[in-house]
Amino acid sequence: MSGPSRSHTYGDVVNESPRELLGRIVADLGGSERESQQEMVDAVAATMDDGGVLLVQAGTGTGKSLGYLAPAIAAARDHDKRTVIATATLALQRQLVERDVPAAIGAVSEADVSAAVLKGRGNYICVARLRGRPEDDEQTELDLPAVGGRLERQAAELREWAEETASGDRDDYTNALDPRVWRAVSATGKECVGPSKCPFSDECFSEQAKRSTQEADIVVTNHALLALDALDGATVLPEHDFLIVDEGHELASRVTSTRTEQLGAGSIERANRAARSWLTEGAAEHLTEASEGLEKALLDLPQQRTRFTDLPAELIDALAALRDAAHLAESELTSGADGESRSRADSDDVRRHRAQAALAEIHDIAGRVLAGSAAASPTDVIWFGGDQDPYLYVAPLNVAGVIGGYLQEPSATVLTSATLELGGNFDAVADELGLGDSWQDIDVGSPFDYGQQGILYVASDLPKPGRDGPDPALLERLHDLVVAAGGRSLVLLSSWRAVERVADYLADNPVPDVKVMVQQRGDPVASLVHKFNQDETSVLVGTMSLFQGVDVPGRSCTCVIIDRIPFPRPDDPVLAARAELAEQSGSDGFMSVSMPRAALLLAQGSGRLIRTDSDRGVVAVLDPRLRTARYGRYLVESLPAFWPTTDTDAVLAALDRLAREPS
């Protein structure tokens, strides 16, 4: 795929090839050359030269960020071409912005190459809200006097920081912060009145960030903004020649999340409060009645997650009434606004626009749900999330049609990840992204020798997993593995029920000198992982959020234990609807939807073990189906090429030897 490294000639000047540029960057950083990284650079550079879409699987340790940054810098230096790089996770975005991009550009200091970062508007302080009257904003969004104490102190600290910060970026704020406090001083894109009317546009942090991207050669953003740029028809990102999608395995699910909306009585009441001072008594009462009607219709539904193919008549009536009430209220705000007579809106108009945007959103979501329920061939999935504050949800059934065309718009697009190849090929990811036949792929491998560094142990003698959580035999085997490893284990479980069962078992059967850390709902993952990394003999027990993004090199993680193949939950409304659609088109819904998702998560979870070329250890899958089921081969082919075994005694002995090695 990659071909020979290419040099570029302009007049009498011969510029170094992207591979040669990579060598200079790596040398400047004090690193060593990696064949897989060089192969990736050649493939990315060739795609930038020739055009098209390239899928690059780059295993852990490849250094894939430099693998695409070297060609992007060369394209900017030699051709004045702009590259947009989109990541799925905040951790990778930070790594790029704070470390990789400055270091790579710094290594070619003779070239005039610049970079900027762009995030969604809601990630920045809104100066209009910050400077607004507290009685207008905080009490609408937060009601600070009512909550008092902790949140009030946080709000005061945030305001003090906001007056000093140069970026206004939420990620630059290091103090503890409740999401409600941030919400009180930030604004979404829909809530923003726009730079032409906002009296604070010159000071706007979001606009400053956006302006900086207009001159930058490399723009780092995220999948969510990429989705907005693709789906909403708005120009969110600057014009660009090349697009790099890192963590490309996540793109389809992030696009789906961006287009997933929810509607409930709480959000309607907040919009009503925000708009009330501009509404006639009749419009406000109409909106209140409609909100109460929707709440009653939702409370009459079974209090469990329910996907709708046909909405109940009572819910249809309630949604229609809400749509009409929101439209009436929005019309009153629009007709009452006099901002058009001025070149700049005042703070009243900014607040009015925010209330109007909230009403428009309610109107649009209600209309979207009604249209989706009435369509002969629905494009959305609609479901009810039953809890104490019930909401209706609506999400796209499929994003391939829109995102596939968008990915083929730039001169060249590269999607990369350590887990793009599932079941031995790239077809599942390409289908999910709507690429059709217009793509190429390459697996550059990894510098790690997985067969020598790691063991894949499948506990084929254990019973198949049941619906009641881990059984006693599994718990006992898990305990044996933890004992043999002397702690040093990351335990990845399929449900919160399993987390509780395993935590209780380890508490009742403690391992000497081993601390067990248990993830709780809502726990920040980063702090848990840091504690696990710092305590070499500890055990970290958690669920799905730990399958990805956990980077713990060295002896602290020599055993990764996975209780069962991570198939999607049967009641996942979006994936269940997609499986049904596949069945209707003649495909196997399980193999085309559930299997790739399980393979991806299993590969991501297994990838937590080997993070450097000196790491060694065991991935233990306590689900015999990986060995015995007909689909087991597909899953194993999606994993790093560990040495496979079902020999429990051999695995326990290997872990014991690793535990006894000197630190």
C-alpha positions in Angstrom: 0.0 0.0 0.0 2.6 2.5 1.1 5.2 2.2 -1.6 8.5 4.0 -1.5 9.1 7.1 0.5 8.6 10.2 -1.8 10.6 13.4 -1.9 9.0 16.6 -3.1 10.8 19.0 -5.5 9.8 22.7 -6.0 12.1 24.6 -8.3 15.6 24.0 -7.3 14.7 23.0 -3.7 14.3 19.3 -2.8 12.4 19.0 0.5 12.8 15.9 2.7 10.1 13.2 2.4 7.6 12.8 5.2 9.5 9.7 6.3 12.7 11.7 6.5 10.8 14.4 8.4 9.6 11.8 10.8 13.2 10.7 11.4 14.1 14.3 12.3 11.1 14.6 14.7 11.8 11.3 16.4 15.5 12.1 16.8 14.7 15.6 18.2 12.4 13.9 20.7 15.1 11.4 21.7 13.2 8.4 20.4 14.1 5.5 18.1 12.8 4.7 14.6 9.9 2.1 14.4 9.2 0.2 11.2 5.5 0.2 11.8 5.5 4.0 12.3 7.5 4.6 9.1 5.1 2.4 7.1 2.2 4.4 8.4 3.9 7.7 7.4 4.4 6.4 3.9 0.8 5.2 3.6 -0.6 8.5 4.9 1.6 10.6 2.7 0.7 8.6 -0.4 -3.0 9.0 0.4 -2.5 12.8 0.8 -0.7 12.8 -2.6 -3.2 10.6 -4.5 -6.4 11.3 -2.6 -9.1 8.9 -1.3 -9.9 7.4 2.1 -7.4 5.2 4.0 -8.1 3.0 7.0 -4.9 2.5 9.1 -4.8 0.0 11.9 -1.8 1.0 14.0 -1.2 -1.2 17.0 -0.3 0.0 20.5 3.3 1.4 20.5 3.3 2.4 16.9 3.3 6.1 17.8 0.5 6.8 15.3 0.1 10.5 16.2 3.6 11.1 14.8 2.7 8.7 12.0 0.1 11.2 10.7 1.6 14.5 12.0 4.8 14.1 9.9 2.8 14.0 6.6 0.5 16.8 7.8 3.4 19.1 8.7 5.1 18.3 5.4 1.8 19.1 3.5 1.6 22.5 5.3 5.3 23.3 4.8 5.5 22.2 1.2 2.0 22.7 -0.2 0.3 25.2 2.2 -2.3 22.5 2.9 -4.5 22.5 6.0 -5.2 19.3 8.0 -8.0 18.8 10.5 -7.3 16.1 13.2 -10.3 14.8 15.2 -10.1 12.7 18.3 -12.8 10.9 20.3 -11.4 11.3 23.8 -10.3 14.3 25.7 -7.2 12.5 26.8 -5.9 12.1 23.3 -6.9 15.7 22.4 -4.8 16.9 25.3 -1.9 14.7 24.4 -1.9 16.1 20.9 -2.4 19.8 21.9 0.0 19.8 24.8 2.7 17.4 23.7 2.7 15.8 20.3 1.8 18.7 18.0 4.1 21.3 19.6 7.0 18.8 19.8 6.6 17.8 16.1 6.3 21.4 14.9 9.2 22.4 17.1 11.4 19.8 15.4 11.0 21.7 12.1 11.3 25.1 13.5 12.6 26.5 10.2 9.1 25.9 8.7 6.3 28.3 9.3 3.7 25.7 10.5 1.1 26.6 13.1 -1.6 24.7 15.0 -4.8 25.5 16.9 -7.4 23.6 18.9 -11.2 24.0 18.4 -13.9 22.6 20.7 -17.6 23.0 20.9 -19.0 26.3 22.2 -20.2 24.7 25.4 -16.6 24.0 26.4 -15.9 27.7 26.8 -17.0 30.3 29.3 -19.8 32.4 27.8 -18.9 36.0 28.6 -22.5 37.2 28.0 -23.6 34.8 30.8 -20.7 35.7 33.0 -21.4 39.4 32.8 -25.2 39.0 32.9 -27.2 39.7 36.0 -27.1 36.7 38.5 -30.9 36.8 38.9 -31.2 36.3 35.2 -28.9 33.3 34.8 -27.7 31.4 37.8 -31.1 31.2 39.4 -32.6 30.0 36.1 -30.1 27.3 35.6 -28.9 26.6 39.1 -30.8 28.5 41.8 -27.7 29.0 43.8 -29.3 30.4 47.0 -31.4 27.2 47.2 -28.5 24.8 46.9 -26.0 27.0 48.7 -22.7 25.8 50.2 -20.5 23.8 47.9 -22.1 24.8 44.6 -22.1 28.5 45.5 -18.4 28.4 46.5 -17.6 26.6 43.2 -19.5 29.3 41.2 -17.6 32.1 43.0 -14.3 30.4 42.3 -15.2 29.8 38.7 -16.1 33.5 38.2 -12.8 34.5 39.7 -10.9 32.2 37.3 -13.0 33.4 34.3 -11.8 37.0 34.9 -8.1 35.8 34.7 -8.1 33.0 32.1 -6.8 33.6 28.5 -8.6 30.6 27.1 -11.9 30.3 29.0 -11.6 26.6 28.2 -13.3 24.2 30.7 -10.4 21.8 30.4 -8.0 24.4 31.7 -9.9 24.8 34.9 -8.4 22.4 37.5 -10.7 22.9 40.6 -13.6 20.7 41.4 -16.7 21.7 39.4 -20.3 20.5 39.4 -21.7 20.3 35.8 -24.6 22.6 36.9 -22.2 25.3 37.8 -20.5 25.2 34.5 -23.8 25.1 32.7 -24.7 28.4 34.4 -21.8 30.3 32.7 -21.6 28.5 29.4 -23.8 28.3 26.3 -24.4 25.8 23.5 -24.2 26.7 19.9 -28.0 26.9 19.7 -28.2 29.3 22.7 -25.6 31.7 21.3 -27.0 34.8 19.7 -24.1 35.0 17.3 -21.1 37.3 17.1 -22.9 39.9 15.0 -25.4 40.6 17.8 -23.6 39.6 21.0 -22.3 42.7 22.9 -19.4 40.6 24.1 -18.3 39.0 20.8 -14.9 40.7 20.9 -14.2 39.1 24.3 -15.8 35.7 23.4 -13.5 32.8 24.1 -15.2 30.5 21.6 -14.9 33.1 18.8 -11.3 33.7 19.7 -10.6 29.9 19.4 -12.5 29.8 16.1 -10.6 32.8 14.7 -7.3 31.1 15.6 -8.2 28.1 13.4 -8.6 30.3 10.3 -4.9 30.8 10.1 -3.7 27.5 11.4 -2.2 24.8 9.3 -3.2 22.0 11.7 -6.5 22.2 13.6 -7.2 19.7 16.4 -10.8 19.1 17.2 -13.1 16.3 18.3 -15.5 13.8 16.8 -18.5 15.7 18.1 -17.7 18.9 16.2 -16.9 16.7 13.2 -20.4 15.3 13.5 -22.0 18.8 13.7 -20.0 19.8 10.6 -21.3 16.8 8.8 -24.9 16.5 9.9 -26.1 20.1 10.5 -25.0 21.7 7.3 -23.3 24.4 9.3 -19.7 25.4 8.7 -18.3 24.5 12.1 -14.7 23.6 11.0 -12.5 25.7 8.8 -12.0 24.7 5.2 -9.4 22.0 5.0 -7.6 19.8 2.5 -7.0 16.7 4.6 -8.9 15.0 7.5 -7.3 12.7 10.0 -9.8 10.8 12.3 -7.9 9.3 15.2 -9.7 6.7 17.4 -11.6 6.1 14.2 -13.3 3.0 15.7 -15.4 5.4 17.8 -16.5 7.8 15.1 -19.9 6.2 14.2 -21.0 5.9 17.8 -19.9 9.5 18.5 -21.9 10.8 15.5 -24.9 8.8 16.8 -24.5 10.4 20.3 -24.3 13.9 18.7 -27.6 13.3 17.0 -29.3 11.7 20.1 -31.7 14.1 21.8 -33.9 13.8 24.9 -37.1 15.4 26.0 -38.6 15.5 29.5 -40.5 17.7 31.8 -37.4 19.1 33.5 -35.9 20.6 30.4 -39.3 22.0 29.4 -39.7 23.7 32.8 -36.3 25.3 32.5 -37.1 26.7 29.1 -40.4 28.0 30.5 -38.7 29.8 33.4 -36.2 31.3 31.0 -38.9 32.6 28.6 -41.6 33.5 31.1 -40.8 37.2 31.4 -41.4 37.7 27.7 -44.5 35.5 27.3 -48.1 36.4 27.6 -50.0 34.7 30.4 -51.8 32.5 27.9 -48.6 31.3 26.1 -46.9 30.5 29.4 -49.9 28.7 30.7 -50.2 26.7 27.5 -46.6 25.6 27.7 -47.0 24.6 31.4 -50.1 22.5 30.6 -48.3 20.8 27.7 -45.3 20.1 29.9 -47.6 18.6 32.6 -49.4 16.6 29.9 -46.1 15.1 28.6 -45.0 14.3 32.2 -48.2 12.4 32.9 -48.0 10.5 29.6 -44.4 9.4 30.4 -45.3 8.5 34.0 -48.1 6.3 32.7 -45.6 4.2 30.7 -43.9 1.1 32.3 -41.0 2.3 34.4 -38.3 0.5 32.4 -36.4 1.2 29.2 -38.9 0.8 26.3 -38.2 1.1 22.6 -41.2 2.2 20.5 -42.2 1.0 17.1 -45.6 2.7 17.6 -46.1 5.5 20.1 -49.1 5.2 22.5 -52.0 7.5 21.5 -51.8 9.4 24.7 -48.1 10.1 24.1 -48.7 11.3 20.5 -51.4 13.7 21.8 -49.1 15.0 24.5 -46.2 15.5 22.1 -48.4 17.3 19.5 -49.7 19.7 22.3 -46.1 20.3 23.4 -44.9 21.0 19.9 -47.7 23.5 19.3 -47.2 25.2 22.7 -43.5 25.5 22.1 -44.1 27.0 18.7 -46.5 29.6 20.1 -44.1 30.6 22.8 -41.2 30.8 20.4 -43.2 33.0 18.1 -44.0 35.4 20.9 -40.3 35.7 21.7 -39.5 36.2 18.0 -42.1 38.8 17.3 -41.4 40.7 20.5 -37.6 41.0 19.8 -36.5 44.4 18.7 -32.8 43.5 18.3 -33.0 43.8 14.5 -33.2 47.6 14.9 -29.8 47.6 16.5 -26.4 46.5 15.2 -25.7 44.9 18.6 -28.1 43.2 20.9 -28.0 44.1 24.6 -27.9 41.5 27.4 -31.7 41.3 27.4 -31.7 40.2 23.8 -28.9 37.7 24.5 -31.1 36.1 27.2 -34.2 36.3 25.0 -32.3 34.4 22.2 -31.2 31.7 24.7 -34.8 31.2 25.8 -36.0 31.2 22.2 -33.4 28.6 21.3 -34.5 26.3 24.2 -38.1 26.5 23.0 -37.1 25.9 19.4 -35.2 22.8 20.5 -38.3 21.4 22.4 -40.4 22.1 19.3 -37.9 20.3 17.0 -37.5 17.3 19.2 -41.2 16.8 19.7 -41.7 17.1 15.9 -38.8 14.7 15.2 -40.3 12.1 17.5 -43.8 12.5 16.0 -42.4 12.3 12.4 -40.3 9.2 13.3 -43.2 7.4 14.8 -45.4 8.1 11.8 -42.9 7.2 9.1 -43.3 4.0 7.1 -39.5 3.6 7.0 -38.3 5.4 10.1 -34.8 6.9 10.2 -34.8 7.4 14.0 -35.0 5.1 17.0 -37.3 6.3 19.8 -37.3 5.0 23.3 -38.3 5.8 26.9 -35.8 5.9 29.8 -37.9 5.1 32.8 -36.6 6.5 36.1 -37.5 9.2 38.7 -37.1 11.9 36.0 -38.4 10.2 32.8 -37.3 11.2 29.4 -38.0 10.4 25.8 -35.0 9.7 23.6 -34.5 9.8 19.8 -31.4 8.7 18.0 -30.5 8.1 14.3 -31.1 4.5 13.1 -28.1 4.8 10.8 -25.4 7.4 10.2 -23.6 5.7 7.4 -25.3 7.6 4.6 -24.4 11.1 5.9 -21.0 10.4 7.4 -19.8 8.4 4.5 -20.2 11.2 2.0 -18.7 13.7 4.4 -15.5 11.6 4.9 -15.0 11.6 1.1 -15.2 15.3 0.7 -11.6 16.4 1.6 -8.8 15.6 -0.8 -7.8 12.8 1.5 -9.2 11.3 4.7 -7.3 8.9 7.0 -9.0 7.0 9.8 -6.7 5.3 12.3 -7.0 3.3 15.5 -5.5 0.2 17.1 -8.8 -1.6 16.6 -10.2 -1.0 13.1 -9.7 -4.6 11.8 -12.4 -6.8 13.3 -12.6 -10.5 12.5 -9.6 -10.2 10.3 -10.7 -7.4 8.0 -11.9 -3.8 7.9 -15.3 -4.4 6.4 -17.4 -3.9 9.6 -15.9 -0.4 10.2 -16.1 0.6 6.6 -19.8 -0.4 6.4 -20.6 1.4 9.6 -19.0 4.6 8.2 -20.8 4.3 4.9 -17.6 4.1 2.8 -19.0 1.7 0.2 -16.1 0.4 -1.9 -14.2 3.7 -1.9 -11.4 3.0 0.6 -8.1 1.4 1.1 -6.7 -0.2 4.2 -3.4 -1.1 5.8 -2.4 -2.8 9.0 1.1 -1.6 10.0 1.2 -3.9 13.0 2.9 -3.1 16.3 6.5 -3.0 17.5 5.4 -5.3 20.3 5.9 -9.1 20.1 2.5 -10.1 21.5 3.2 -13.8 21.2 6.3 -13.5 23.5 5.0 -10.8 25.8 1.4 -11.9 26.5 -0.8 -14.9 27.0 -4.5 -15.1 26.0 -6.1 -17.5 28.6 -9.6 -18.7 27.9 -11.2 -20.5 30.9 -12.9 -23.1 28.7 -13.8 -25.3 31.7 -16.1 -22.7 33.4 -19.8 -22.7 32.8 -21.3 -20.3 30.2 -22.2 -16.9 31.7 -25.8 -16.6 32.9 -28.2 -13.7 33.5 -27.6 -13.7 37.2 -24.1 -12.3 37.1 -20.8 -14.1 37.9 -21.3 -17.6 39.3 -19.2 -19.1 42.2 -16.8 -21.0 39.9 -16.0 -17.8 38.0 -15.5 -15.9 41.2 -13.1 -18.5 42.5 -11.1 -18.6 39.3 -10.9 -14.8 39.3 -9.6 -14.9 42.9 -7.0 -17.5 41.9 -5.7 -15.3 39.2 -5.5 -12.2 41.5 -3.6 -14.3 44.1 -1.1 -15.6 41.5 -0.5 -12.2 40.1 0.0 -10.7 43.6 -2.7 -8.2 42.8 -1.6 -6.3 39.7 -4.9 -6.9 38.0 -7.4 -4.9 36.0 -10.8 -6.6 36.3 -13.1 -5.6 33.5 -16.7 -6.6 34.1 -19.8 -6.5 31.9 -22.3 -4.9 34.4 -22.6 -3.0 37.6 -24.1 -6.1 39.2 -20.9 -8.0 38.3 -18.8 -5.3 39.9 -20.7 -5.6 43.1 -20.5 -9.4 43.2 -16.7 -9.4 42.5 -16.1 -6.6 45.0 -18.0 -8.5 47.7 -16.2 -11.7 46.9 -12.8 -10.1 47.1 -13.8 -8.4 50.4 -14.9 -11.7 51.9 -11.8 -13.5 50.6 -9.0 -10.9 50.9 -5.7 -11.3 49.2 -2.8 -10.5 51.7 -1.1 -7.1 51.0 -3.4 -6.4 48.0 -5.6 -3.4 48.0 -8.8 -3.7 46.0 -10.2 -0.5 44.4 -13.8 -0.6 43.1 -15.2 1.7 40.5 -18.5 3.4 41.7 -21.1 4.9 39.4 -20.0 8.4 38.5 -16.4 8.0 39.6 -13.9 9.9 37.5 -12.0 7.2 35.6 -8.7 9.2 35.4 -8.2 9.4 39.2 -9.0 5.7 39.7 -6.5 4.7 37.0 -3.8 7.0 38.5 -4.3 5.3 42.0 -4.1 1.9 40.4 -0.9 2.8 38.5 0.8 4.2 41.7 0.0 1.1 43.8 1.9 -1.8 42.1 0.1 -4.6 43.9 -3.4 -3.2 43.8 -6.5 -4.5 41.9 -8.9 -2.2 40.0 -12.4 -3.6 39.5 -14.7 -1.7 37.1 -17.0 -1.9 34.2 -17.3 -0.7 30.5 -15.7 2.7 30.9 -12.4 1.0 31.8 -12.3 -1.1 28.6 -10.8 1.9 26.7 -8.3 4.6 27.5 -6.6 2.9 30.5 -2.8 3.2 30.0 -0.9 1.5 32.8 2.5 0.3 31.7 4.7 -1.8 33.8 4.1 -4.2 36.6 1.0 -2.6 38.0 -1.0 -4.3 35.3 0.2 -7.8 34.5 -3.2 -9.4 34.4 -6.3 -8.2 32.6 -9.4 -10.2 33.6 -12.6 -10.1 31.5 -15.6 -11.8 32.9 -17.5 -12.4 29.6 -17.6 -11.5 26.0 -18.9 -7.9 26.0 -21.9 -8.3 23.7 -24.3 -5.3 23.7 -27.2 -5.4 26.1 -30.3 -6.9 24.5 -32.3 -3.8 25.5 -29.9 -1.3 23.9 -32.5 0.4 21.7 -30.2 1.7 18.9 -28.3 -1.5 18.4 -31.4 -3.6 18.7 -33.1 -1.5 16.0 -30.1 -1.8 13.8 -30.0 -5.6 14.2 -33.7 -5.7 13.2 -33.0 -3.6 10.2 -30.2 -5.9 9.2 -32.5 -8.9 9.5 -35.1 -7.3 7.3 -32.5 -6.8 4.6 -31.5 -10.4 4.7 -28.4 -10.2 6.9 -27.7 -11.8 10.3 -28.4 -9.0 12.8 -26.2 -10.7 15.5 -23.2 -11.1 13.3 -23.5 -7.7 11.5 -24.3 -5.6 14.6 -23.6 -7.3 17.9 -20.5 -9.2 16.9 -18.4 -6.3 15.6 -19.3 -4.3 18.8 -18.3 -7.2 21.0 -15.1 -7.7 19.1 -14.2 -4.0 19.3 -14.7 -3.9 23.1 -12.9 -7.2 23.6 -9.9 -5.9 21.6 -9.9 -2.6 23.4 -10.0 -4.4 26.8 -7.3 -6.8 25.9 -5.2 -3.9 24.7 -4.9 -2.6 28.2 -2.2 -5.3 29.0 0.8 -4.6 26.8 1.6 -0.9 26.7 5.4 -1.0 26.3 8.0 -3.4 24.8 8.9 -4.6 28.3 5.4 -5.4 29.5 4.4 -9.0 30.0 1.3 -10.6 31.4 -2.0 -12.4 30.8 -5.3 -11.5 29.4 -7.8 -13.9 31.0 -11.2 -14.3 29.5 -13.5 -16.2 31.8 -16.1 -17.0 29.2 -15.7 -20.4 27.5 -17.6 -19.3 24.4 -14.5 -17.6 23.2 -13.1 -21.1 22.7 -16.3 -23.2 22.1 -18.7 -21.0 20.1 -18.6 -20.8 16.3 -18.0 -17.1 16.5 -15.0 -17.4 18.8 -12.6 -17.4 15.9 -13.9 -14.0 14.7 -13.4 -12.5 18.1 -9.9 -14.0 18.6 -8.8 -12.7 15.1 -9.8 -9.2 16.4 -7.3 -9.4 19.3 -3.6 -8.9 19.5 -1.7 -12.1 18.6 -1.1 -13.3 22.1 0.0 -16.9 22.8 -3.3 -18.8 23.4 -3.9 -21.4 26.1 -6.7 -23.0 28.2 -4.3 -24.4 30.7 -5.2 -22.9 34.0 -2.2 -24.3 36.0 0.3 -23.0 33.4 -1.3 -19.5 33.5 -1.3 -19.3 37.3 2.4 -20.4 37.3 3.3 -17.8 34.7 1.6 -15.1 36.8 3.3 -16.3 39.9 6.7 -16.1 38.2 6.0 -12.5 37.0 4.9 -11.5 40.5 8.1 -12.9 42.1 10.4 -11.0 39.7 12.3 -8.1 41.3 10.9 -4.7 40.6 
